[in-house]
Amino acid sequence: MKILRIVLETGNIEKMKKFYTETLEMPIVRAKESFFTVRAGNTHITFQHSSNDEAPLYHFALRTNLSFYEYMFMKMKEGNITLLPDSEGNLSGYWKGKQVYFNDPDGNIVEILEREIPLNEETHGWVDVCEIGFPSESVEDMSEFLSPINNVNPAESNTFRFYGDELGTFVLVKEDRNWYPTDRPATIHPIVVEVEGDYYQVLKHSSLPYTVKVKRSWSRELPVVQMRIARPTDQLDKIIEFYETGLGLQRVGEFWKHNGYDGVMYGLPDTNFHLEFTAHEAGSPCPAPTNDNLLVFYLPNWDVINKVASTLEEMGYPEVKSENPYWEDAGITIEDPDGWRIVLFCSTGL
């Protein structure tokens, strides 16, 4: 279970950004007034502004190799970063490898774990985030919430449990149990985690501010976890009418007046694969290059195809003759407001 991204809250955007980019040497991915994202190897870490009065407290662990561990340990020690001694008073301990705990500017309890990294993944710097803590009223209930996700660790306590595998772990703790190696009790604050799994799913806890998004990568050679097809238009209102009202796609995102752009996103069927239309205030026409540039929907139900086609025709978008006769046999081709064509094809596909 590779941890692809964690989203946490903070009341100190600028201090935290300075610490993570300068002290921990994580490259910035994106930053705005209300959030910033840095890259810790294969994991993105986002801190967004918290509107809560209570300061968030999180625990997570960063994985690296021996050389970078020793470099970062000495840098933090000499830089007066608050290093947290273990139960025996050692700043640098050992558990399957060297480990050190420290506080970031928010007081979060961050751990660095030194691990042997496979040769094909060897790197100088951070490898990933390999642990994230999830406090809750019941470790057992939290385990049940996460049950769709692969786990190889047995339940050994009703106040603490590792959940996951050697690639990534959720640290499940009972609320108010002290975070090791401190006397600070675990408290509940909003967390979003994106992990790699066997199939797409989104787990939203019914009573706790936790969301776990599972994304399936395409392959080891091209580990894509989300696909967006983007297209400009000068007729955004008509495009919304066509794809949302007429075709029936679900809107999964939108933005307005962002650096001169407006945009909407439609799930195919969700955010993992989605279609984006954007419009720029200075204009952004995008006529179809040919009549054979197609967006094909494989829909093995003629009744539904005819119903959708009828709705679009009533809106002023009738069926057109296909450039390629293949699509005529079991489909209906329709042009959108910009002249780009969709095909409603009665088939289960490949």
VOPAGU-2260 file (C-alpha; in pm, 1 decimal, decimal comma):
REM VOPAGU-2260
SITE   aa  ch    i         X         Y         Z
SITE  MET   A    0       0,0       0,0       0,0
SITE  LYS   A    1     204,5     293,3    -123,9
SITE  ILE   A    2     100,4     625,0      28,2
SITE  LEU   A    3      70,7     866,0    -262,7
SITE  ARG   A    4     -48,3    1178,1     -81,6
SITE  ILE   A    5    -148,8    1305,1     260,0
SITE  VAL   A    6    -350,7    1621,1     322,5
SITE  LEU   A    7    -324,5    1775,2     668,8
SITE  GLU   A    8    -426,4    2105,4     825,9
SITE  THR   A    9    -210,6    2380,7     971,8
SITE  GLY   A   10    -247,6    2723,6    1126,2
SITE  ASN   A   11     102,0    2829,9    1013,2
SITE  ILE   A   12     120,1    2806,7     634,9
SITE  GLU   A   13     434,0    3019,0     588,7
SITE  LYS   A   14     632,6    2873,6     881,1
SITE  MET   A   15     548,9    2521,0     775,6
SITE  LYS   A   16     631,9    2586,0     411,5
SITE  LYS   A   17     969,4    2732,9     506,8
SITE  PHE   A   18    1047,8    2435,8     731,5
SITE  TYR   A   19     952,3    2164,5     485,7
SITE  THR   A   20    1122,4    2324,8     187,4
SITE  GLU   A   21    1436,7    2459,3     354,6
SITE  THR   A   22    1504,1    2238,6     657,3
SITE  LEU   A   23    1367,4    1910,3     519,2
SITE  GLU   A   24    1465,4    2002,8     161,7
SITE  MET   A   25    1139,3    1894,1       1,6
SITE  PRO   A   26    1072,2    2054,0    -337,0
SITE  ILE   A   27     758,7    2262,4    -363,8
SITE  VAL   A   28     493,5    2121,8    -596,3
SITE  ARG   A   29     231,8    2391,9    -564,7
SITE  ALA   A   30     162,1    2678,6    -328,4
SITE  LYS   A   31    -120,8    2925,4    -277,0
SITE  GLU   A   32    -215,6    3153,6       9,0
SITE  SER   A   33    -431,8    2883,2     167,5
SITE  PHE   A   34    -216,8    2571,8     111,1
SITE  PHE   A   35     110,2    2430,6     -12,6
SITE  THR   A   36     221,9    2091,2    -139,7
SITE  VAL   A   37     573,0    1948,0    -118,5
SITE  ARG   A   38     714,3    1623,2    -251,3
SITE  ALA   A   39     872,0    1369,7     -16,8
SITE  GLY   A   40    1003,6    1123,9    -273,7
SITE  ASN   A   41     703,5     934,9    -407,6
SITE  THR   A   42     455,6    1103,6    -172,1
SITE  HIS   A   43     301,3    1449,6    -190,2
SITE  ILE   A   44     236,6    1624,7     141,1
SITE  THR   A   45     -23,7    1901,6     144,0
SITE  PHE   A   46     -81,4    2137,0     432,9
SITE  GLN   A   47    -394,0    2349,1     404,9
SITE  HIS   A   48    -513,6    2631,2     625,1
SITE  SER   A   49    -716,5    2520,8     926,2
SITE  SER   A   50   -1021,5    2719,4    1027,7
SITE  ASN   A   51   -1044,7    2540,0    1363,0
SITE  ASP   A   52    -938,2    2707,9    1687,3
SITE  GLU   A   53    -770,1    2390,0    1814,2
SITE  ALA   A   54    -421,0    2342,0    1672,2
SITE  PRO   A   55    -400,3    2013,7    1477,4
SITE  LEU   A   56    -163,9    1741,2    1595,0
SITE  TYR   A   57     -51,1    1469,9    1355,1
SITE  HIS   A   58     196,0    1184,9    1343,3
SITE  PHE   A   59     353,7    1055,6    1024,1
SITE  ALA   A   60     679,4     891,1     921,6
SITE  LEU   A   61     921,9     965,5     639,0
SITE  ARG   A   62    1127,6     686,9     486,2
SITE  THR   A   63    1480,9     732,5     352,2
SITE  ASN   A   64    1811,0     550,5     309,6
SITE  LEU   A   65    2104,0     543,2     550,5
SITE  SER   A   66    2313,2     820,7     396,3
SITE  PHE   A   67    2029,1    1072,4     383,3
SITE  TYR   A   68    1912,1     972,7     730,8
SITE  GLU   A   69    2255,8    1051,3     875,8
SITE  TYR   A   70    2276,8    1376,3     677,5
SITE  MET   A   71    1933,1    1494,2     790,4
SITE  PHE   A   72    1988,1    1383,6    1151,7
SITE  MET   A   73    2305,5    1592,4    1180,3
SITE  LYS   A   74    2143,2    1887,0    1001,8
SITE  MET   A   75    1849,1    1895,1    1241,9
SITE  LYS   A   76    2069,2    1836,6    1546,9
SITE  GLU   A   77    2300,0    2123,6    1453,4
SITE  GLY   A   78    2005,2    2340,5    1347,4
SITE  ASN   A   79    1837,6    2329,2    1689,4
SITE  ILE   A   80    1535,6    2136,8    1564,9
SITE  THR   A   81    1342,4    1977,9    1852,1
SITE  LEU   A   82    1451,0    1613,2    1846,2
SITE  LEU   A   83    1250,6    1382,9    2070,4
SITE  PRO   A   84    1441,9    1128,9    2282,9
SITE  ASP   A   85    1314,6     772,7    2304,8
SITE  SER   A   86    1230,9     592,6    2629,5
SITE  GLU   A   87    1602,8     535,7    2696,2
SITE  GLY   A   88    1700,4     896,5    2627,8
SITE  ASN   A   89    1848,8     835,0    2283,7
SITE  LEU   A   90    1784,6    1086,3    2007,0
SITE  SER   A   91    1855,6     828,7    1737,2
SITE  GLY   A   92    1706,7     487,2    1806,6
SITE  TYR   A   93    1677,7     162,0    1615,8
SITE  TRP   A   94    1371,8     -38,8    1507,2
SITE  LYS   A   95    1431,3    -238,7    1188,6
SITE  GLY   A   96    1662,7      50,1    1104,4
SITE  LYS   A   97    1764,3     384,2    1248,1
SITE  GLN   A   98    1486,3     616,6    1356,2
SITE  VAL   A   99    1449,2     965,3    1496,9
SITE  TYR   A  100    1145,9    1167,6    1606,2
SITE  PHE   A  101    1116,2    1545,3    1589,0
SITE  ASN   A  102     863,7    1827,7    1602,8
SITE  ASP   A  103     786,8    2045,7    1304,4
SITE  PRO   A  104     679,8    2410,9    1364,7
SITE  ASP   A  105     320,1    2298,5    1433,4
SITE  GLY   A  106     438,9    2049,3    1692,9
SITE  ASN   A  107     346,7    1749,4    1479,5
SITE  ILE   A  108     534,9    1435,2    1575,6
SITE  VAL   A  109     731,1    1338,6    1266,6
SITE  GLU   A  110     947,3    1029,2    1242,3
SITE  ILE   A  111    1232,8     951,7    1005,4
SITE  LEU   A  112    1284,3     581,2     936,6
SITE  GLU   A  113    1601,8     451,3     776,4
SITE  ARG   A  114    1530,0     149,2     563,0
SITE  GLU   A  115    1717,9     -56,8     307,1
SITE  ILE   A  116    1587,9      63,0     -27,0
SITE  PRO   A  117    1574,7    -173,8    -329,3
SITE  LEU   A  118    1840,7     -94,0    -588,9
SITE  ASN   A  119    1580,7      -2,1    -850,0
SITE  GLU   A  120    1438,8     259,0    -611,0
SITE  GLU   A  121    1767,5     384,8    -465,7
SITE  THR   A  122    1768,8     761,1    -435,5
SITE  HIS   A  123    1937,2    1039,9    -244,4
SITE  GLY   A  124    1670,5    1204,9     -37,3
SITE  TRP   A  125    1325,9    1112,3      80,8
SITE  VAL   A  126    1169,6     792,5     -47,8
SITE  ASP   A  127     810,2     839,5      69,4
SITE  VAL   A  128     572,2     880,9     359,8
SITE  CYS   A  129     538,7     529,3     496,8
SITE  GLU   A  130     318,5     587,5     803,7
SITE  ILE   A  131      29,1     814,1     898,7
SITE  GLY   A  132    -151,8     810,6    1231,0
SITE  PHE   A  133    -530,5     774,4    1263,9
SITE  PRO   A  134    -661,0     834,9    1618,0
SITE  SER   A  135   -1016,1     718,7    1688,3
SITE  GLU   A  136   -1247,6     620,0    1971,4
SITE  SER   A  137   -1219,5     254,7    1869,5
SITE  VAL   A  138    -923,5      87,8    1700,0
SITE  GLU   A  139   -1147,2    -206,4    1616,4
SITE  ASP   A  140   -1405,1      15,9    1442,9
SITE  MET   A  141   -1130,4     199,2    1256,2
SITE  SER   A  142    -992,2    -133,6    1136,3
SITE  GLU   A  143   -1338,0    -223,7    1008,2
SITE  PHE   A  144   -1361,5     110,0     824,3
SITE  LEU   A  145   -1030,5      33,1     649,7
SITE  SER   A  146   -1112,9    -333,2     581,6
SITE  PRO   A  147   -1143,1    -290,5     200,2
SITE  ILE   A  148    -769,5    -207,2     200,8
SITE  ASN   A  149    -508,9    -483,8     209,0
SITE  ASN   A  150    -360,6    -550,2     553,7
SITE  VAL   A  151    -101,3    -803,7     670,9
SITE  ASN   A  152     -71,0    -695,3    1034,1
SITE  PRO   A  153    -261,1    -877,3    1311,6
SITE  ALA   A  154    -464,8    -695,2    1575,6
SITE  GLU   A  155    -262,7    -711,9    1896,6
SITE  SER   A  156    -414,4    -437,8    2112,5
SITE  ASN   A  157    -737,2    -245,5    2152,6
SITE  THR   A  158    -543,3      82,2    2179,4
SITE  PHE   A  159    -282,3      46,3    1903,3
SITE  ARG   A  160    -245,9    -129,8    1570,8
SITE  PHE   A  161     -41,3    -115,9    1251,7
SITE  TYR   A  162    -270,6    -151,4     949,2
SITE  GLY   A  163    -125,8    -203,4     599,7
SITE  ASP   A  164     192,1    -365,9     477,9
SITE  GLU   A  165     565,3    -304,3     440,2
SITE  LEU   A  166     509,7     -34,6     175,9
SITE  GLY   A  167     271,7     179,6     378,3
SITE  THR   A  168     104,1     167,4     716,8
SITE  PHE   A  169    -182,1     337,1     897,0
SITE  VAL   A  170    -101,4     371,9    1266,3
SITE  LEU   A  171    -434,0     319,6    1442,3
SITE  VAL   A  172    -440,9     449,2    1798,2
SITE  LYS   A  173    -710,6     507,3    2053,3
SITE  GLU   A  174    -789,1     873,3    2105,0
SITE  ASP   A  175    -597,7    1022,2    2402,9
SITE  ARG   A  176    -332,1     749,3    2394,5
SITE  ASN   A  177       7,3     922,8    2407,1
SITE  TRP   A  178     203,9     939,6    2083,7
SITE  TYR   A  179     540,7     768,8    2126,3
SITE  PRO   A  180     787,6     896,4    2238,7
SITE  THR   A  181     597,9    1188,0    2397,2
SITE  ASP   A  182     335,4    1248,5    2663,2
SITE  ARG   A  183     107,9    1421,8    2413,0
SITE  PRO   A  184    -227,9    1248,1    2364,4
SITE  ALA   A  185    -350,6    1158,2    2016,1
SITE  THR   A  186    -631,1    1384,6    1899,7
SITE  ILE   A  187    -860,3    1371,5    1598,4
SITE  HIS   A  188    -813,1    1618,5    1311,8
SITE  PRO   A  189    -902,9    1613,9     940,2
SITE  ILE   A  190    -693,2    1380,4     723,6
SITE  VAL   A  191    -713,8    1288,2     357,0
SITE  VAL   A  192    -487,8    1006,8     237,2
SITE  GLU   A  193    -444,8     875,2    -115,5
SITE  VAL   A  194    -296,0     527,9    -150,3
SITE  GLU   A  195    -224,8     285,1    -431,0
SITE  GLY   A  196    -444,7     -23,4    -439,7
SITE  ASP   A  197    -594,5    -292,9    -657,6
SITE  TYR   A  198    -904,5     -95,5    -755,5
SITE  TYR   A  199   -1051,4     251,3    -724,8
SITE  GLN   A  200   -1255,7     336,8    -417,0
SITE  VAL   A  201   -1317,3     624,3    -178,2
SITE  LEU   A  202   -1365,7     555,7     192,7
SITE  LYS   A  203   -1529,1     838,6     389,1
SITE  HIS   A  204   -1572,7     782,1     758,3
SITE  SER   A  205   -1928,2     840,3     876,9
SITE  SER   A  206   -1836,3    1025,5    1196,9
SITE  LEU   A  207   -1464,7    1112,2    1179,7
SITE  PRO   A  208   -1300,4    1367,3     944,2
SITE  TYR   A  209   -1109,6    1097,5     755,9
SITE  THR   A  210   -1109,2    1020,7     384,9
SITE  VAL   A  211    -900,3     748,1     220,8
SITE  LYS   A  212    -885,4     744,3    -157,9
SITE  VAL   A  213    -755,6     428,1    -322,6
SITE  LYS   A  214    -609,5     469,7    -669,6
SITE  ARG   A  215    -492,9     199,1    -904,6
SITE  SER   A  216    -178,9     271,2   -1107,0
SITE  TRP   A  217    -163,5     161,3   -1469,8
SITE  SER   A  218     169,2     -19,4   -1462,2
SITE  ARG   A  219     512,4     -13,2   -1302,0
SITE  GLU   A  220     653,4     152,3   -1614,3
SITE  LEU   A  221     383,8     422,2   -1618,9
SITE  PRO   A  222     229,5     447,0   -1269,8
SITE  VAL   A  223     -47,5     689,8   -1364,8
SITE  VAL   A  224    -321,4     717,2   -1098,6
SITE  GLN   A  225    -553,0     972,9   -1263,0
SITE  MET   A  226    -635,0    1069,0   -1620,1
SITE  ARG   A  227    -775,0    1404,3   -1739,4
SITE  ILE   A  228    -872,0    1490,6   -2096,3
SITE  ALA   A  229    -879,2    1869,7   -2126,3
SITE  ARG   A  230   -1024,4    2088,6   -2400,9
SITE  PRO   A  231   -1082,4    2463,9   -2435,2
SITE  THR   A  232   -1407,0    2616,9   -2554,5
SITE  ASP   A  233   -1560,9    2957,7   -2622,3
SITE  GLN   A  234   -1907,2    2822,5   -2540,5
SITE  LEU   A  235   -1876,0    2693,0   -2188,3
SITE  ASP   A  236   -2245,4    2742,3   -2103,2
SITE  LYS   A  237   -2354,4    2541,8   -2406,8
SITE  ILE   A  238   -2091,3    2274,0   -2337,8
SITE  ILE   A  239   -2224,8    2239,6   -1981,9
SITE  GLU   A  240   -2576,3    2207,1   -2119,2
SITE  PHE   A  241   -2469,9    1942,4   -2370,8
SITE  TYR   A  242   -2255,0    1720,1   -2148,8
SITE  GLU   A  243   -2433,2    1768,6   -1816,6
SITE  THR   A  244   -2799,6    1823,9   -1897,2
SITE  GLY   A  245   -2815,9    1636,7   -2226,1
SITE  LEU   A  246   -2563,6    1355,1   -2199,5
SITE  GLY   A  247   -2598,7    1316,5   -1822,9
SITE  LEU   A  248   -2234,4    1325,6   -1710,2
SITE  GLN   A  249   -2175,7    1404,7   -1343,4
SITE  ARG   A  250   -1983,2    1720,1   -1257,6
SITE  VAL   A  251   -1690,0    1629,9   -1030,0
SITE  GLY   A  252   -1514,0    1965,6   -1014,5
SITE  GLU   A  253   -1524,9    2325,5   -1123,5
SITE  PHE   A  254   -1337,4    2654,1   -1089,6
SITE  TRP   A  255   -1413,2    3014,4   -1179,1
SITE  LYS   A  256   -1193,8    3317,7   -1249,1
SITE  HIS   A  257    -871,4    3126,2   -1183,8
SITE  ASN   A  258    -595,2    3320,5   -1361,1
SITE  GLY   A  259    -848,6    3419,0   -1625,1
SITE  TYR   A  260    -993,0    3069,0   -1664,0
SITE  ASP   A  261   -1327,2    2909,9   -1587,6
SITE  GLY   A  262   -1364,6    2534,0   -1602,9
SITE  VAL   A  263   -1575,0    2230,1   -1526,4
SITE  MET   A  264   -1480,1    1862,9   -1493,2
SITE  TYR   A  265   -1700,6    1562,8   -1567,9
SITE  GLY   A  266   -1632,0    1216,6   -1432,1
SITE  LEU   A  267   -1579,9     923,9   -1666,2
SITE  PRO   A  268   -1742,4     812,1   -1440,2
SITE  ASP   A  269   -1546,9     975,0   -1154,3
SITE  THR   A  270   -1235,1    1179,4   -1085,6
SITE  ASN   A  271    -997,8     894,6   -1171,8
SITE  PHE   A  272   -1083,5     945,4   -1538,9
SITE  HIS   A  273   -1245,6    1275,0   -1621,1
SITE  LEU   A  274   -1314,3    1529,0   -1891,8
SITE  GLU   A  275   -1233,4    1897,6   -1843,2
SITE  PHE   A  276   -1361,1    2198,0   -2038,1
SITE  THR   A  277   -1200,1    2538,2   -1987,5
SITE  ALA   A  278   -1275,5    2888,1   -2112,7
SITE  HIS   A  279   -1033,5    3183,1   -2100,9
SITE  GLU   A  280   -1146,0    3541,3   -2064,4
SITE  ALA   A  281    -943,1    3636,2   -2372,8
SITE  GLY   A  282   -1109,2    3365,4   -2580,3
SITE  SER   A  283   -1015,2    3006,6   -2652,4
SITE  PRO   A  284   -1191,4    2865,6   -2959,4
SITE  CYS   A  285   -1134,8    2497,8   -3029,5
SITE  PRO   A  286   -1317,8    2369,1   -3337,2
SITE  ALA   A  287   -1294,1    1996,6   -3403,5
SITE  PRO   A  288    -990,2    1919,0   -3623,2
SITE  THR   A  289   -1170,5    1638,7   -3810,1
SITE  ASN   A  290   -1500,7    1452,3   -3805,7
SITE  ASP   A  291   -1318,9    1143,9   -3681,0
SITE  ASN   A  292   -1200,2    1288,1   -3348,4
SITE  LEU   A  293   -1437,6    1103,0   -3119,7
SITE  LEU   A  294   -1533,9    1051,6   -2758,0
SITE  VAL   A  295   -1692,0     704,8   -2756,8
SITE  PHE   A  296   -1925,6     586,8   -2480,7
SITE  TYR   A  297   -1970,6     206,6   -2480,4
SITE  LEU   A  298   -2321,0     162,9   -2346,9
SITE  PRO   A  299   -2478,2    -183,2   -2399,6
SITE  ASN   A  300   -2838,4     -65,4   -2376,2
SITE  TRP   A  301   -3023,1      62,1   -2682,5
SITE  ASP   A  302   -3310,8     198,1   -2475,0
SITE  VAL   A  303   -3076,9     428,2   -2284,3
SITE  ILE   A  304   -2889,6     526,9   -2601,1
SITE  ASN   A  305   -3212,1     622,7   -2776,0
SITE  LYS   A  306   -3335,9     814,5   -2472,0
SITE  VAL   A  307   -3013,8    1018,1   -2444,9
SITE  ALA   A  308   -3003,8    1079,0   -2819,8
SITE  SER   A  309   -3366,6    1193,8   -2813,1
SITE  THR   A  310   -3292,8    1437,9   -2530,2
SITE  LEU   A  311   -2997,1    1584,7   -2718,0
SITE  GLU   A  312   -3198,8    1613,3   -3039,8
SITE  GLU   A  313   -3469,8    1806,6   -2855,6
SITE  MET   A  314   -3195,0    2040,7   -2733,4
SITE  GLY   A  315   -3083,5    2099,9   -3092,6
SITE  TYR   A  316   -2813,0    1835,9   -3128,7
SITE  PRO   A  317   -2933,1    1576,0   -3382,1
SITE  GLU   A  318   -2761,8    1257,8   -3497,4
SITE  VAL   A  319   -2498,7    1306,1   -3771,2
SITE  LYS   A  320   -2349,6    1061,0   -4019,3
SITE  SER   A  321   -2028,1     900,7   -3896,0
SITE  GLU   A  322   -1705,8     954,3   -4085,3
SITE  ASN   A  323   -1613,5     590,7   -4018,7
SITE  PRO   A  324   -1899,8     352,8   -4112,8
SITE  TYR   A  325   -1796,1     121,8   -3826,5
SITE  TRP   A  326   -1977,7     347,3   -3577,5
SITE  GLU   A  327   -2298,6     339,3   -3784,6
SITE  ASP   A  328   -2361,1     -30,8   -3722,7
SITE  ALA   A  329   -2436,4      -9,5   -3350,6
SITE  GLY   A  330   -2410,2     353,1   -3252,7
SITE  ILE   A  331   -2537,5     708,5   -3275,6
SITE  THR   A  332   -2296,5     996,2   -3348,5
SITE  ILE   A  333   -2375,0    1349,4   -3228,0
SITE  GLU   A  334   -2183,8    1677,8   -3252,2
SITE  ASP   A  335   -2140,6    1896,2   -2945,0
SITE  PRO   A  336   -2161,8    2279,5   -2964,0
SITE  ASP   A  337   -1798,5    2307,7   -3082,4
SITE  GLY   A  338   -1839,2    2041,0   -3350,7
SITE  TRP   A  339   -1656,8    1769,5   -3157,1
SITE  ARG   A  340   -1830,1    1436,1   -3188,0
SITE  ILE   A  341   -1944,2    1180,9   -2934,3
SITE  VAL   A  342   -2057,7     827,3   -3015,2
SITE  LEU   A  343   -2311,8     636,8   -2808,0
SITE  PHE   A  344   -2211,5     281,8   -2900,4
SITE  CYS   A  345   -2415,3     -25,0   -2807,6
SITE  SER   A  346   -2136,0    -260,0   -2696,7
SITE  THR   A  347   -1952,6    -379,2   -2386,7
SITE  GLY   A  348   -1623,8    -280,0   -2550,4
SITE  LEU   A  349   -1299,4    -474,5   -2561,6
